[in-house]
């Protein structure tokens, strides 16, 4: 019987013991602190640090809408025509400019960075089945990536294939890239 009375006494006293706390804090939003019988004091937590924004790399689906990717895609036509006529890639962009498919309205510079595109006839391996990057951004101004025009050399009687892809800057800055 005494155990039962002790247990009942604990159950009755426990809520009162918990209520004796002098400060009540509600998390999230403004904080209300109460001490004794006085009115609540509102304290606002400090603003959290602004979220750290990192550039978002372009998605491959943006190759159809990004102005830089579109410019590179347009430059694929004179490059392909040169290849068809000569059986090899042009030695430099001056040869691409001489091609009838080159339109003076075509830009040889990235519309974002305003830097001229880099042309490398030997190309930089683009990894996977993406071929070699032969014409690409000078800087990684697209979320840490560079848009690049890649080629896949034809095998047998197949045609040369070009793609505009977003590639990580590390491909261009590694020791074997130059």
C-alpha positions as CSV (number, residue, x, y, z in Angstrom):
1,X,0.0,0.0,0.0
2,X,2.8,2.5,0.8
3,X,4.3,1.9,-2.7
4,X,1.0,2.7,-4.2
5,X,0.7,6.0,-2.2
6,X,4.3,6.9,-3.2
7,X,3.6,6.3,-6.8
8,X,0.4,8.3,-6.7
9,X,2.2,11.1,-4.9
10,X,4.9,11.1,-7.6
11,X,2.4,11.3,-10.4
12,X,0.6,14.2,-8.7
13,X,3.8,16.1,-8.0
14,X,5.6,15.5,-11.3
15,X,3.5,18.0,-13.4
16,X,4.0,20.7,-10.7
17,X,7.7,20.0,-10.7
18,X,7.9,20.4,-14.4
19,X,6.0,23.7,-14.3
20,X,8.5,25.3,-12.0
21,X,10.9,26.0,-14.9
22,X,11.5,29.7,-15.0
23,X,12.1,30.0,-18.8
24,X,10.0,28.5,-21.5
25,X,11.4,28.5,-25.1
26,X,9.4,27.8,-28.2
27,X,11.7,27.0,-31.1
28,X,11.2,28.5,-34.6
29,X,10.2,32.1,-35.2
30,X,10.2,34.6,-32.4
31,X,11.1,33.3,-28.9
32,X,9.0,34.0,-25.9
33,X,10.7,34.0,-22.5
34,X,8.7,34.1,-19.3
35,X,10.1,34.6,-15.8
36,X,7.7,34.4,-12.9
37,X,4.5,36.4,-13.3
38,X,5.8,39.1,-15.6
39,X,4.6,39.7,-19.2
40,X,6.3,37.6,-21.9
41,X,9.4,39.1,-23.5
42,X,9.7,38.6,-27.2
43,X,13.2,38.0,-28.5
44,X,13.9,37.5,-32.2
45,X,16.7,35.1,-33.1
46,X,19.4,36.5,-35.3
47,X,19.0,36.1,-39.0
48,X,20.7,33.0,-40.2
49,X,23.7,33.4,-42.4
50,X,22.6,33.9,-46.0
51,X,22.6,30.6,-47.9
52,X,25.8,30.0,-49.7
53,X,25.1,30.1,-53.3
54,X,27.2,28.1,-55.7
55,X,26.8,28.4,-59.4
56,X,24.5,25.9,-60.8
57,X,26.1,23.9,-63.7
58,X,24.1,24.0,-66.9
59,X,21.9,20.9,-67.6
60,X,22.5,19.2,-70.9
61,X,18.9,20.1,-71.8
62,X,19.9,23.8,-71.7
63,X,22.1,23.2,-74.8
64,X,19.0,24.1,-76.9
65,X,18.3,27.4,-75.1
66,X,21.6,28.7,-73.6
67,X,23.0,31.5,-75.8
68,X,26.6,30.2,-75.5
69,X,25.5,26.7,-76.4
70,X,23.4,28.0,-79.3
71,X,26.4,30.0,-80.7
72,X,28.6,26.9,-80.6
73,X,25.9,24.9,-82.2
74,X,25.7,27.5,-85.0
75,X,29.5,27.3,-85.5
76,X,29.2,23.5,-86.1
77,X,27.8,24.0,-89.6
78,X,30.9,25.8,-91.1
79,X,33.1,23.4,-89.2
80,X,31.3,20.4,-90.6
81,X,31.3,21.8,-94.2
82,X,35.1,22.4,-93.9
83,X,35.5,18.8,-92.8
84,X,33.3,17.5,-95.6
85,X,35.3,19.5,-98.3
86,X,38.8,18.8,-96.9
87,X,38.5,15.5,-95.0
88,X,40.0,17.1,-91.9
89,X,39.2,19.8,-89.4
90,X,40.4,23.4,-90.2
91,X,43.7,24.4,-88.8
92,X,42.3,27.6,-87.2
93,X,39.1,29.7,-87.0
94,X,40.2,31.9,-89.9
95,X,39.6,28.9,-92.1
96,X,36.1,28.5,-90.6
97,X,35.4,32.2,-91.3
98,X,36.2,31.6,-95.0
99,X,33.6,28.8,-95.3
100,X,30.4,29.8,-97.1
101,X,28.4,28.4,-94.2
102,X,29.9,31.0,-91.9
103,X,27.6,34.0,-91.4
104,X,29.1,37.3,-90.2
105,X,26.3,37.4,-87.5
106,X,27.8,34.3,-85.9
107,X,29.7,35.0,-82.8
108,X,33.2,33.6,-82.1
109,X,32.9,34.7,-78.5
110,X,30.9,33.5,-75.5
111,X,27.9,35.8,-75.0
112,X,28.3,35.6,-71.2
113,X,32.1,36.1,-70.7
114,X,32.6,38.0,-74.0
115,X,35.9,36.0,-74.3
116,X,36.7,34.5,-77.7
117,X,36.1,30.7,-78.0
118,X,39.2,28.6,-77.9
119,X,39.8,26.4,-81.0
120,X,41.9,23.3,-80.7
121,X,42.0,21.1,-83.9
122,X,43.6,18.3,-82.0
123,X,40.9,18.5,-79.3
124,X,40.7,17.7,-75.7
125,X,39.2,14.3,-74.7
126,X,35.8,15.0,-73.4
127,X,35.3,11.7,-71.7
128,X,32.8,9.0,-72.3
129,X,31.3,8.9,-75.8
130,X,31.5,12.7,-76.1
131,X,34.5,12.7,-78.4
132,X,37.0,15.6,-78.4
133,X,36.3,19.2,-77.5
134,X,37.6,21.3,-80.4
135,X,35.8,24.6,-79.8
136,X,35.0,25.7,-76.3
137,X,34.6,28.5,-73.7
138,X,37.8,30.2,-72.6
139,X,36.5,30.3,-69.0
140,X,34.2,28.2,-66.9
141,X,31.5,30.9,-66.7
142,X,28.6,28.6,-66.8
143,X,28.3,27.3,-63.2
144,X,31.9,26.1,-63.2
145,X,31.4,24.4,-66.5
146,X,32.4,25.2,-70.1
147,X,30.2,24.7,-73.1
148,X,32.1,22.9,-75.8
149,X,31.6,21.7,-79.3
150,X,32.8,18.2,-79.5
151,X,33.4,15.9,-82.4
152,X,33.4,12.2,-82.8
153,X,35.5,11.2,-85.8
154,X,33.7,9.0,-88.3
155,X,34.4,5.3,-88.6
156,X,34.3,3.9,-92.1
157,X,31.7,5.6,-94.3
158,X,29.9,7.2,-91.3
159,X,29.6,11.0,-90.9
160,X,31.4,13.1,-88.4
161,X,29.2,13.8,-85.4
162,X,29.2,17.1,-83.4
163,X,27.6,17.7,-80.1
164,X,27.4,20.8,-77.8
165,X,28.0,19.6,-74.2
166,X,28.7,21.2,-70.8
167,X,32.1,19.9,-69.5
168,X,33.8,20.5,-66.2
169,X,36.6,22.9,-66.1
170,X,39.0,20.2,-64.8
171,X,39.1,18.7,-68.3
172,X,40.7,21.9,-69.6
173,X,43.0,22.6,-66.7
174,X,44.5,19.2,-66.3
175,X,48.2,18.8,-67.4
176,X,47.2,16.6,-70.5
177,X,44.6,19.2,-71.7
178,X,46.9,21.5,-73.6
